[in-house]
Every structure is written in structure tokens, then in C-alpha cells.
Amino acid sequence: KRGDQLAPSFIGIDNKKRKALLSVGSNVVLWEEGKPLVPISAPQDFRGDPLTASDLSRDGKYIVFSSTRIVLYDLERKKYELLDTRIEDICKAWDNPLPFSRLDWAVNHPMIRGLMPVVGKLRCWLHVSFLGAGDRLLGLTTYGKAYVWEVPSGKIITSFRVADTGLEEELERILGLDEDLTEGFCARWLLINT
């Protein structure tokens, strides 16, 4: 915060540097060269909580929102598309386990019951970002599973378990903080797994 104004934080930019996605407080705005700022409404998860804007595609066509679900916003059509609900499905199962099931026994165990609110906050997408020109999306769960989707079709191209190395540089590489390395990493997995 600067004085009475909220300082914007950068979320993503297109490859032509004509569009940028910014977060200002709890609001998401799209800056486009030569046009006024456009507020973008965040979709909600199954509990009614707003999703977090995660990235703007390099081609400037999509915004991805994530939390327990992944939602794409098509900027040209001004339409939201639900891409993935796998973590949301896990949350629903843990919140309402079948009576007398193993999951019911686990979540209602006296030693675990107190930890469930903390565990609930850990069930979400840890990192979601676009790869390449915006036609692929990489998502990493808090439990170490990575998925790569083809954006136009919404189909999963590949998925794999991320080894827990404990090395911060390796984690940053996998999370896409170095995009060139991440694309090479995913490309190797695509070659191995297809």
C-alpha cells in the first residue's frame, strides 16, 4: 500500500507486451495498450470463495484462475470455462466422507480431527501457469502431482509425480519460474510418457 492507494502486483503479460494482468487489492484488472483498465471478476469455488488469478496466456487470449478448481477466462469471448475440478472433488469427499468408511474413520479420528482445518487449506493448486504460446497449461498440486493440459480442448496431455528433492532451485524450475527450463522438463516428460 502506498499512502491511501493500493499498489498493484503483476500477475502476467502477453508476449507482445500489449496486455498485462494486475492484481490491485482483491481486484484483478487487465491493462491493454491504449485502452482503459478492465476489471475482471474472479469466479468462485464450490464454497463460494473467489479463485486467485494465476496467469495471463502469452498470446493474450486467456486468464487462468485457480484454487480448488481451475477456470479459464476467454478474453475474446468474455466467457469462463471450467477446466479441472479434481482437487474440489477430493475436498468434497474429505468434507463429507461416507459413514463408516476408512476415510470417515481417518478424518474423524480424535488425533486428526483438529488438524482438518489446516489440511483443508492445503488442498489446492499450488501453481498454475501457461506454457509456450498459451496453448498448454501446467498445474502443480500441493500433494506433488503435476498436470499439463492442452488449452483449446481442455484435455490432459500428461501428468506425473514431482519428486520431493528439498532443493529450492529444482522446485523453482519445476514451478515454471524459469520458463525455458520448464518447457524442456515438460517436453521430456511428454516424450517419455507418450
N, C-alpha and C positions, 0 to 999 in steps of 0.2 A: 504494500500500500504506500502510495506517495501522497502525503498530505491527506486530502479528502478524496483523492481519486484512487481507484484500484489499478494496480499495474498489470498490464496484460502479460500472459505467458504464452509462449509459442508452442503449438501442437504439431503443425506440419506445413509444408509448402509444395507447390507443384513444380515440375521440372523446368518450366519456362519462367518461373518466379513471377507469375502474374496473379496467383491466388495464394493466400495464406490462411490457415486456420488458427485462431487465437482463443484463449480462454481468458475471460475477464470476470473475476469473482466466480460465481456459479454459472455464468452465461458463456455460451460458445458463439463466436462471431466469425464470419467469413469475410476476409478482405479480398477484393478483386480490383486490379488496377483500373483506375478511372471510374470506379463505381462506389456508392456509399456502402458502409458496413452493413452486412446482412446477418441478423441474429438467426441462429439455428436452434430449434427446440430439441432438447435431448429426449430420446424415447425412454420408456420406463421398463424395469424388470417386472417379474411376476409379483413382487411385493409392493410395487408402486414407486420404488426408488429410481431416480434418474440414472441413466447409464453415463459413463465417462467418455468424452470424445477422445479417441486414441490416436488417430492419424488421418491425414488427407492423402489420397492417392496421388502418385506422381503425374498422372495425366489430368488431375484436377476434376475428375468425374465423380468420385465417391468420398464420403466421410465414413469412418468406421467408429462405432460406439461399442463399448464392452463393459461388462461386469460379470453377471452370471449368465448372460446371453450376449451374442454378437449380432449387431444390427448394422446394416449398410444403409447410408442415405445417398440416393442417386441425385446429384445436384442438377442434372439436366431435366429429369422428370419430376423432381421435388417429391420423391416417394421413398418411404422406408421399406426395407426388405429384411426380414428375419433370416439370418444365415445359420446360426447354431444355438441350440438350447441344451447341449449335453450337460453342462455344469448345473444349469437350472433344474434339470431332471434329477440330478444327484441330490441337490438341495431339497427338492420336494420329497424325495424318498427318505432322506435323513430326518426331515422335519415331521413326517408322518409315516413312520415305519409300520409295516404290517404287524398287528398284535402277535406276540409270542414268537416272532421271527428272530433270527440271530442278530439282525440289525436293531430290532427293538430292544433286545437284551443289552446290546452294546451301548446304544445312546442313552438308555435309561439306567445304566449301571451307576450306583452311588459315587464311584470314583471318577466317572467320566461325565456325568450329568452337568456338573459345574463348569466343565470345560467347553460344553457345546456352544455357548455364545461366541467364544473365541474361535472355535473350529468353524463356525458358520461364516465368520468374516474372512476366513482363509479360503473358502470355496468360491473362487472367481478366476477370471482370466488374468494372469499376471502381466502379460504383454501381448499386444495385438498391433501389427503394423503391416503396411503394404510392401510387397517386393516387386522388383522390376518396374515396369511402366504403370503398374496399378492393376494388372490382370491377375495377380496372385496375392494371397494374404497369409501371413504367418501368425499363429496364435500359440502361446505357451501357457499352460495351466499352472496353478500353484502346486500341483502334485507331480510336476515334471514331465508332462506329456506335451509334445509339440504337434501341431496340425498345420498343413498347408492346403489352402482352398484355391480353386480356380474361381475368380470373382464372377465372370459372366454367368456361369452355370450354377455356382454355389456348391459344386461337388468337391469332396476331399480328394486331393491329388495323392497325398501321403500323410502318414503320421508315424511318429517314433518317440521313444522314451529318451529324455535327455539325462545323461549320466551326471550324478552329483559329484563334481570334481573338487568343489571347495575353492576353486581358483576364480577370482573376480574377473580376470581378463577373459577367461573361457566363457564365463556366464555372459559378459557383455557382448562377446562375439555372437553367441547363440541368440541373445535377445535382440540382435539387429542394430546395436549401437554402431557397428561398423558394417554398413550395408553390403559392400563388396564381398567381405568375408562370409556374411550370412547367406548371400545368394549362392556362393560357391559351396557352402556347407549343405544347403538345401538341395542344390543340384547333385551333389554326391549321393545324398540320400535317395533322390529320385532315381538315379542310375542303379543304385544297389537294390532298391525296393520295387522296381518295376520290371 
